[in-house]
Structure formats: C-alpha cells, structure tokens
Amino acid sequence: MLVVPHGGTGQNCTYTGCVVDLNDSCPSELKVMKREGGDGVACKSACEAFRQPQ
C-alpha cells in the first residue's frame, strides 16, 4: 500500500507506505485470514493470539 498526499499546502508532505507485504513473514499461528480463505490480511500480536499478558 502506498499513501500519496494530494493537494494541501504543506511543504513536507511526502508519500509513505510499504513496498513489501509484511504479512508474508507472519507466523501461521498469528495470521488473520480472509473469510473467503486465501491470503493473510493481518498479523496478531502474540499476547492477543494466545491470550497471555506477557
């Protein structure tokens, strides 16, 4: 995903985003999948996935 500013008057507005899919490196036990199956769409934290506070 790439976010590009459009319009505005700021001098320091530049684009930002990810040039690689960071979800590809997410371990399978932390991966959030699309409902229809297929690719992962997010990566949970270990605390959230395993319901452990550490």
N, CA, C and O atoms as a Maestro MAE file, in Angstrom:
{
 s_m_m2io_version
 :::
 2.0.0
}

f_m_ct {
 s_m_title
 :::
 protein
 m_atom[216] {
  # First column is atom index #
  i_m_mmod_type
  r_m_x_coord
  r_m_y_coord
  r_m_z_coord
  i_m_residue_number
  s_m_chain_name
  s_m_pdb_residue_name
  s_m_pdb_atom_name
  i_m_atomic_number
  :::
  1 25 0.854 -1.160 0.000 1 A "MET " " N  " 7
  2 3 0.000 0.000 0.000 1 A "MET " " CA " 6
  3 2 0.899 1.222 0.000 1 A "MET " " C  " 6
  4 15 1.939 1.246 0.659 1 A "MET " " O  " 8
  5 25 0.500 2.202 -0.723 2 A "LEU " " N  " 7
  6 3 1.226 3.456 -0.793 2 A "LEU " " CA " 6
  7 2 0.228 4.587 -0.608 2 A "LEU " " C  " 6
  8 15 -0.812 4.622 -1.265 2 A "LEU " " O  " 8
  9 25 0.548 5.509 0.289 3 A "VAL " " N  " 7
  10 3 -0.310 6.665 0.548 3 A "VAL " " CA " 6
  11 2 0.398 7.892 -0.008 3 A "VAL " " C  " 6
  12 15 1.528 8.196 0.376 3 A "VAL " " O  " 8
  13 25 -0.272 8.592 -0.912 4 A "VAL " " N  " 7
  14 3 0.309 9.750 -1.576 4 A "VAL " " CA " 6
  15 2 -0.544 10.971 -1.267 4 A "VAL " " C  " 6
  16 15 -1.756 10.940 -1.483 4 A "VAL " " O  " 8
  17 25 0.069 12.065 -0.759 5 A "PRO " " N  " 7
  18 3 -0.709 13.272 -0.489 5 A "PRO " " CA " 6
  19 2 -1.207 13.896 -1.789 5 A "PRO " " C  " 6
  20 15 -0.542 13.836 -2.823 5 A "PRO " " O  " 8
  21 25 -2.383 14.491 -1.711 6 A "HIS " " N  " 7
  22 3 -2.975 15.122 -2.888 6 A "HIS " " CA " 6
  23 2 -3.539 16.465 -2.454 6 A "HIS " " C  " 6
  24 15 -4.424 16.523 -1.600 6 A "HIS " " O  " 8
  25 25 -3.038 17.526 -3.029 7 A "GLY " " N  " 7
  26 3 -3.489 18.857 -2.651 7 A "GLY " " CA " 6
  27 2 -2.814 19.280 -1.348 7 A "GLY " " C  " 6
  28 15 -1.789 18.718 -0.963 7 A "GLY " " O  " 8
  29 25 -3.386 20.261 -0.682 8 A "GLY " " N  " 7
  30 3 -2.819 20.738 0.575 8 A "GLY " " CA " 6
  31 2 -1.709 21.742 0.338 8 A "GLY " " C  " 6
  32 15 -1.308 21.998 -0.797 8 A "GLY " " O  " 8
  33 25 -1.221 22.304 1.433 9 A "THR " " N  " 7
  34 3 -0.210 23.348 1.314 9 A "THR " " CA " 6
  35 2 1.070 23.033 2.075 9 A "THR " " C  " 6
  36 15 1.992 23.849 2.074 9 A "THR " " O  " 8
  37 25 1.155 21.889 2.718 10 A "GLY " " N  " 7
  38 3 2.351 21.550 3.490 10 A "GLY " " CA " 6
  39 2 3.566 21.324 2.605 10 A "GLY " " C  " 6
  40 15 3.467 20.727 1.533 10 A "GLY " " O  " 8
  41 25 4.703 21.805 3.061 11 A "GLN " " N  " 7
  42 3 5.943 21.651 2.302 11 A "GLN " " CA " 6
  43 2 6.594 20.285 2.521 11 A "GLN " " C  " 6
  44 15 7.396 19.845 1.698 11 A "GLN " " O  " 8
  45 25 6.258 19.617 3.616 12 A "ASN " " N  " 7
  46 3 6.919 18.361 3.952 12 A "ASN " " CA " 6
  47 2 6.041 17.139 3.717 12 A "ASN " " C  " 6
  48 15 6.314 16.070 4.262 12 A "ASN " " O  " 8
  49 25 5.004 17.282 2.921 13 A "CYS " " N  " 7
  50 3 4.127 16.144 2.643 13 A "CYS " " CA " 6
  51 2 4.783 15.253 1.596 13 A "CYS " " C  " 6
  52 15 4.986 15.663 0.453 13 A "CYS " " O  " 8
  53 25 5.106 14.045 1.998 14 A "THR " " N  " 7
  54 3 5.684 13.082 1.077 14 A "THR " " CA " 6
  55 2 4.847 11.814 1.115 14 A "THR " " C  " 6
  56 15 3.949 11.689 1.948 14 A "THR " " O  " 8
  57 25 5.125 10.897 0.243 15 A "TYR " " N  " 7
  58 3 4.393 9.642 0.240 15 A "TYR " " CA " 6
  59 2 4.960 8.704 1.305 15 A "TYR " " C  " 6
  60 15 6.102 8.861 1.737 15 A "TYR " " O  " 8
  61 25 4.173 7.752 1.712 16 A "THR " " N  " 7
  62 3 4.604 6.743 2.672 16 A "THR " " CA " 6
  63 2 3.874 5.445 2.371 16 A "THR " " C  " 6
  64 15 2.850 5.445 1.689 16 A "THR " " O  " 8
  65 25 4.385 4.375 2.863 17 A "GLY " " N  " 7
  66 3 3.729 3.093 2.664 17 A "GLY " " CA " 6
  67 2 4.699 1.936 2.780 17 A "GLY " " C  " 6
  68 15 5.844 2.115 3.194 17 A "GLY " " O  " 8
  69 25 4.251 0.776 2.421 18 A "CYS " " N  " 7
  70 3 5.062 -0.442 2.455 18 A "CYS " " CA " 6
  71 2 5.297 -0.912 1.031 18 A "CYS " " C  " 6
  72 15 4.370 -0.965 0.223 18 A "CYS " " O  " 8
  73 25 6.529 -1.250 0.732 19 A "VAL " " N  " 7
  74 3 6.836 -1.731 -0.611 19 A "VAL " " CA " 6
  75 2 6.862 -3.254 -0.674 19 A "VAL " " C  " 6
  76 15 6.981 -3.832 -1.754 19 A "VAL " " O  " 8
  77 25 6.751 -3.908 0.490 20 A "VAL " " N  " 7
  78 3 6.674 -5.373 0.540 20 A "VAL " " CA " 6
  79 2 5.488 -5.765 1.405 20 A "VAL " " C  " 6
  80 15 5.024 -4.972 2.223 20 A "VAL " " O  " 8
  81 25 5.003 -6.967 1.230 21 A "ASP " " N  " 7
  82 3 3.893 -7.480 2.030 21 A "ASP " " CA " 6
  83 2 4.441 -8.014 3.347 21 A "ASP " " C  " 6
  84 15 5.022 -9.098 3.383 21 A "ASP " " O  " 8
  85 25 4.261 -7.261 4.427 22 A "LEU " " N  " 7
  86 3 4.778 -7.666 5.731 22 A "LEU " " CA " 6
  87 2 4.040 -8.872 6.293 22 A "LEU " " C  " 6
  88 15 4.577 -9.573 7.151 22 A "LEU " " O  " 8
  89 25 2.827 -9.128 5.831 23 A "ASN " " N  " 7
  90 3 2.067 -10.282 6.314 23 A "ASN " " CA " 6
  91 2 2.680 -11.605 5.863 23 A "ASN " " C  " 6
  92 15 2.401 -12.643 6.463 23 A "ASN " " O  " 8
  93 25 3.506 -11.591 4.823 24 A "ASP " " N  " 7
  94 3 4.146 -12.825 4.360 24 A "ASP " " CA " 6
  95 2 5.059 -13.429 5.418 24 A "ASP " " C  " 6
  96 15 5.237 -14.647 5.454 24 A "ASP " " O  " 8
  97 25 5.640 -12.598 6.279 25 A "SER " " N  " 7
  98 3 6.559 -13.110 7.301 25 A "SER " " CA " 6
  99 2 5.861 -13.416 8.624 25 A "SER " " C  " 6
  100 15 6.524 -13.781 9.595 25 A "SER " " O  " 8
  101 25 4.558 -13.277 8.681 26 A "CYS " " N  " 7
  102 3 3.787 -13.545 9.897 26 A "CYS " " CA " 6
  103 2 3.675 -15.057 10.111 26 A "CYS " " C  " 6
  104 15 3.311 -15.782 9.185 26 A "CYS " " O  " 8
  105 25 3.987 -15.547 11.334 27 A "PRO " " N  " 7
  106 3 3.826 -16.982 11.611 27 A "PRO " " CA " 6
  107 2 2.365 -17.407 11.462 27 A "PRO " " C  " 6
  108 15 1.460 -16.628 11.758 27 A "PRO " " O  " 8
  109 25 2.138 -18.621 11.011 28 A "SER " " N  " 7
  110 3 0.772 -19.084 10.728 28 A "SER " " CA " 6
  111 2 -0.138 -19.011 11.945 28 A "SER " " C  " 6
  112 15 -1.332 -18.752 11.795 28 A "SER " " O  " 8
  113 25 0.390 -19.231 13.152 29 A "GLU " " N  " 7
  114 3 -0.454 -19.186 14.346 29 A "GLU " " CA " 6
  115 2 -0.879 -17.769 14.727 29 A "GLU " " C  " 6
  116 15 -1.762 -17.599 15.569 29 A "GLU " " O  " 8
  117 25 -0.268 -16.753 14.124 30 A "LEU " " N  " 7
  118 3 -0.638 -15.360 14.386 30 A "LEU " " CA " 6
  119 2 -1.392 -14.729 13.218 30 A "LEU " " C  " 6
  120 15 -1.909 -13.619 13.341 30 A "LEU " " O  " 8
  121 25 -1.457 -15.425 12.098 31 A "LYS " " N  " 7
  122 3 -2.025 -14.867 10.872 31 A "LYS " " CA " 6
  123 2 -3.546 -14.761 10.943 31 A "LYS " " C  " 6
  124 15 -4.220 -15.684 11.399 31 A "LYS " " O  " 8
  125 25 -4.077 -13.630 10.491 32 A "VAL " " N  " 7
  126 3 -5.518 -13.413 10.351 32 A "VAL " " CA " 6
  127 2 -5.837 -13.586 8.872 32 A "VAL " " C  " 6
  128 15 -5.283 -12.892 8.018 32 A "VAL " " O  " 8
  129 25 -6.740 -14.524 8.582 33 A "MET " " N  " 7
  130 3 -7.045 -14.857 7.195 33 A "MET " " CA " 6
  131 2 -8.338 -14.185 6.736 33 A "MET " " C  " 6
  132 15 -9.193 -13.839 7.551 33 A "MET " " O  " 8
  133 25 -8.467 -14.005 5.419 34 A "LYS " " N  " 7
  134 3 -9.722 -13.520 4.847 34 A "LYS " " CA " 6
  135 2 -10.814 -14.545 5.110 34 A "LYS " " C  " 6
  136 15 -10.542 -15.743 5.179 34 A "LYS " " O  " 8
  137 25 -12.035 -14.082 5.254 35 A "ARG " " N  " 7
  138 3 -13.150 -15.005 5.485 35 A "ARG " " CA " 6
  139 2 -13.309 -15.993 4.345 35 A "ARG " " C  " 6
  140 15 -13.678 -17.146 4.569 35 A "ARG " " O  " 8
  141 25 -13.035 -15.557 3.133 36 A "GLU " " N  " 7
  142 3 -13.196 -16.418 1.965 36 A "GLU " " CA " 6
  143 2 -12.014 -17.364 1.795 36 A "GLU " " C  " 6
  144 15 -11.983 -18.148 0.847 36 A "GLU " " O  " 8
  145 25 -11.050 -17.300 2.693 37 A "GLY " " N  " 7
  146 3 -9.835 -18.091 2.538 37 A "GLY " " CA " 6
  147 2 -8.810 -17.313 1.750 37 A "GLY " " C  " 6
  148 15 -9.036 -16.155 1.398 37 A "GLY " " O  " 8
  149 25 -7.709 -17.928 1.479 38 A "GLY " " N  " 7
  150 3 -6.680 -17.256 0.707 38 A "GLY " " CA " 6
  151 2 -5.622 -16.638 1.585 38 A "GLY " " C  " 6
  152 15 -5.224 -17.221 2.594 38 A "GLY " " O  " 8
  153 25 -5.167 -15.468 1.210 39 A "ASP " " N  " 7
  154 3 -4.032 -14.827 1.854 39 A "ASP " " CA " 6
  155 2 -4.362 -14.270 3.231 39 A "ASP " " C  " 6
  156 15 -5.518 -13.997 3.553 39 A "ASP " " O  " 8
  157 25 -3.310 -14.110 4.036 40 A "GLY " " N  " 7
  158 3 -3.457 -13.440 5.318 40 A "GLY " " CA " 6
  159 2 -3.648 -11.951 5.112 40 A "GLY " " C  " 6
  160 15 -3.095 -11.369 4.178 40 A "GLY " " O  " 8
  161 25 -4.433 -11.336 5.985 41 A "VAL " " N  " 7
  162 3 -4.703 -9.904 5.863 41 A "VAL " " CA " 6
  163 2 -4.142 -9.108 7.031 41 A "VAL " " C  " 6
  164 15 -4.106 -7.879 6.982 41 A "VAL " " O  " 8
  165 25 -3.699 -9.804 8.093 42 A "ALA " " N  " 7
  166 3 -3.139 -9.127 9.255 42 A "ALA " " CA " 6
  167 2 -2.350 -10.134 10.076 42 A "ALA " " C  " 6
  168 15 -2.412 -11.341 9.838 42 A "ALA " " O  " 8
  169 25 -1.607 -9.614 11.049 43 A "CYS " " N  " 7
  170 3 -0.828 -10.456 11.940 43 A "CYS " " CA " 6
  171 2 -1.131 -10.014 13.374 43 A "CYS " " C  " 6
  172 15 -0.886 -8.864 13.738 43 A "CYS " " O  " 8
  173 25 -1.663 -10.929 14.182 44 A "LYS " " N  " 7
  174 3 -1.976 -10.620 15.580 44 A "LYS " " CA " 6
  175 2 -0.691 -10.550 16.399 44 A "LYS " " C  " 6
  176 15 0.332 -11.121 16.022 44 A "LYS " " O  " 8
  177 25 -0.760 -9.841 17.525 45 A "SER " " N  " 7
  178 3 0.337 -9.909 18.479 45 A "SER " " CA " 6
  179 2 0.247 -11.251 19.194 45 A "SER " " C  " 6
  180 15 -0.825 -11.853 19.245 45 A "SER " " O  " 8
  181 25 1.357 -11.725 19.744 46 A "ALA " " N  " 7
  182 3 1.343 -12.991 20.479 46 A "ALA " " CA " 6
  183 2 0.423 -12.893 21.692 46 A "ALA " " C  " 6
  184 15 -0.258 -13.863 22.025 46 A "ALA " " O  " 8
  185 25 0.390 -11.738 22.360 47 A "CYS " " N  " 7
  186 3 -0.497 -11.550 23.522 47 A "CYS " " CA " 6
  187 2 -1.956 -11.752 23.126 47 A "CYS " " C  " 6
  188 15 -2.717 -12.404 23.841 47 A "CYS " " O  " 8
  189 25 -2.335 -11.194 21.995 48 A "GLU " " N  " 7
  190 3 -3.718 -11.324 21.538 48 A "GLU " " CA " 6
  191 2 -4.029 -12.752 21.085 48 A "GLU " " C  " 6
  192 15 -5.083 -13.292 21.423 48 A "GLU " " O  " 8
  193 25 -3.138 -13.351 20.339 49 A "ALA " " N  " 7
  194 3 -3.388 -14.677 19.785 49 A "ALA " " CA " 6
  195 2 -3.481 -15.753 20.860 49 A "ALA " " C  " 6
  196 15 -4.318 -16.651 20.773 49 A "ALA " " O  " 8
  197 25 -2.618 -15.662 21.877 50 A "PHE " " N  " 7
  198 3 -2.564 -16.706 22.896 50 A "PHE " " CA " 6
  199 2 -3.227 -16.300 24.208 50 A "PHE " " C  " 6
  200 15 -3.224 -17.059 25.177 50 A "PHE " " O  " 8
  201 25 -3.801 -15.079 24.230 51 A "ARG " " N  " 7
  202 3 -4.489 -14.554 25.412 51 A "ARG " " CA " 6
  203 2 -3.630 -14.651 26.671 51 A "ARG " " C  " 6
  204 15 -4.083 -15.078 27.733 51 A "ARG " " O  " 8
  205 25 -2.378 -14.239 26.512 52 A "GLN " " N  " 7
  206 3 -1.417 -14.220 27.610 52 A "GLN " " CA " 6
  207 2 -0.881 -12.796 27.752 52 A "GLN " " C  " 6
  208 15 -0.571 -12.159 26.746 52 A "GLN " " O  " 8
  209 25 -0.766 -12.285 28.980 53 A "PRO " " N  " 7
  210 3 -0.332 -10.899 29.161 53 A "PRO " " CA " 6
  211 2 1.161 -10.657 28.921 53 A "PRO " " C  " 6
  212 15 1.561 -9.500 28.794 53 A "PRO " " O  " 8
  213 25 1.994 -11.685 28.853 54 A "GLN " " N  " 7
  214 3 3.425 -11.448 28.693 54 A "GLN " " CA " 6
  215 2 3.847 -11.307 27.253 54 A "GLN " " C  " 6
  216 15 5.028 -11.103 26.973 54 A "GLN " " O  " 8
  :::
 }
 m_bond[215] {
  # First column is bond index #
  i_m_from
  i_m_to
  i_m_order
  :::
  1 1 2 1
  2 2 3 1
  3 3 4 2
  4 3 5 1
  5 5 6 1
  6 6 7 1
  7 7 8 2
  8 7 9 1
  9 9 10 1
  10 10 11 1
  11 11 12 2
  12 11 13 1
  13 13 14 1
  14 14 15 1
  15 15 16 2
  16 15 17 1
  17 17 18 1
  18 18 19 1
  19 19 20 2
  20 19 21 1
  21 21 22 1
  22 22 23 1
  23 23 24 2
  24 23 25 1
  25 25 26 1
  26 26 27 1
  27 27 28 2
  28 27 29 1
  29 29 30 1
  30 30 31 1
  31 31 32 2
  32 31 33 1
  33 33 34 1
  34 34 35 1
  35 35 36 2
  36 35 37 1
  37 37 38 1
  38 38 39 1
  39 39 40 2
  40 39 41 1
  41 41 42 1
  42 42 43 1
  43 43 44 2
  44 43 45 1
  45 45 46 1
  46 46 47 1
  47 47 48 2
  48 47 49 1
  49 49 50 1
  50 50 51 1
  51 51 52 2
  52 51 53 1
  53 53 54 1
  54 54 55 1
  55 55 56 2
  56 55 57 1
  57 57 58 1
  58 58 59 1
  59 59 60 2
  60 59 61 1
  61 61 62 1
  62 62 63 1
  63 63 64 2
  64 63 65 1
  65 65 66 1
  66 66 67 1
  67 67 68 2
  68 67 69 1
  69 69 70 1
  70 70 71 1
  71 71 72 2
  72 71 73 1
  73 73 74 1
  74 74 75 1
  75 75 76 2
  76 75 77 1
  77 77 78 1
  78 78 79 1
  79 79 80 2
  80 79 81 1
  81 81 82 1
  82 82 83 1
  83 83 84 2
  84 83 85 1
  85 85 86 1
  86 86 87 1
  87 87 88 2
  88 87 89 1
  89 89 90 1
  90 90 91 1
  91 91 92 2
  92 91 93 1
  93 93 94 1
  94 94 95 1
  95 95 96 2
  96 95 97 1
  97 97 98 1
  98 98 99 1
  99 99 100 2
  100 99 101 1
  101 101 102 1
  102 102 103 1
  103 103 104 2
  104 103 105 1
  105 105 106 1
  106 106 107 1
  107 107 108 2
  108 107 109 1
  109 109 110 1
  110 110 111 1
  111 111 112 2
  112 111 113 1
  113 113 114 1
  114 114 115 1
  115 115 116 2
  116 115 117 1
  117 117 118 1
  118 118 119 1
  119 119 120 2
  120 119 121 1
  121 121 122 1
  122 122 123 1
  123 123 124 2
  124 123 125 1
  125 125 126 1
  126 126 127 1
  127 127 128 2
  128 127 129 1
  129 129 130 1
  130 130 131 1
  131 131 132 2
  132 131 133 1
  133 133 134 1
  134 134 135 1
  135 135 136 2
  136 135 137 1
  137 137 138 1
  138 138 139 1
  139 139 140 2
  140 139 141 1
  141 141 142 1
  142 142 143 1
  143 143 144 2
  144 143 145 1
  145 145 146 1
  146 146 147 1
  147 147 148 2
  148 147 149 1
  149 149 150 1
  150 150 151 1
  151 151 152 2
  152 151 153 1
  153 153 154 1
  154 154 155 1
  155 155 156 2
  156 155 157 1
  157 157 158 1
  158 158 159 1
  159 159 160 2
  160 159 161 1
  161 161 162 1
  162 162 163 1
  163 163 164 2
  164 163 165 1
  165 165 166 1
  166 166 167 1
  167 167 168 2
  168 167 169 1
  169 169 170 1
  170 170 171 1
  171 171 172 2
  172 171 173 1
  173 173 174 1
  174 174 175 1
  175 175 176 2
  176 175 177 1
  177 177 178 1
  178 178 179 1
  179 179 180 2
  180 179 181 1
  181 181 182 1
  182 182 183 1
  183 183 184 2
  184 183 185 1
  185 185 186 1
  186 186 187 1
  187 187 188 2
  188 187 189 1
  189 189 190 1
  190 190 191 1
  191 191 192 2
  192 191 193 1
  193 193 194 1
  194 194 195 1
  195 195 196 2
  196 195 197 1
  197 197 198 1
  198 198 199 1
  199 199 200 2
  200 199 201 1
  201 201 202 1
  202 202 203 1
  203 203 204 2
  204 203 205 1
  205 205 206 1
  206 206 207 1
  207 207 208 2
  208 207 209 1
  209 209 210 1
  210 210 211 1
  211 211 212 2
  212 211 213 1
  213 213 214 1
  214 214 215 1
  215 215 216 2
  :::
 }
}
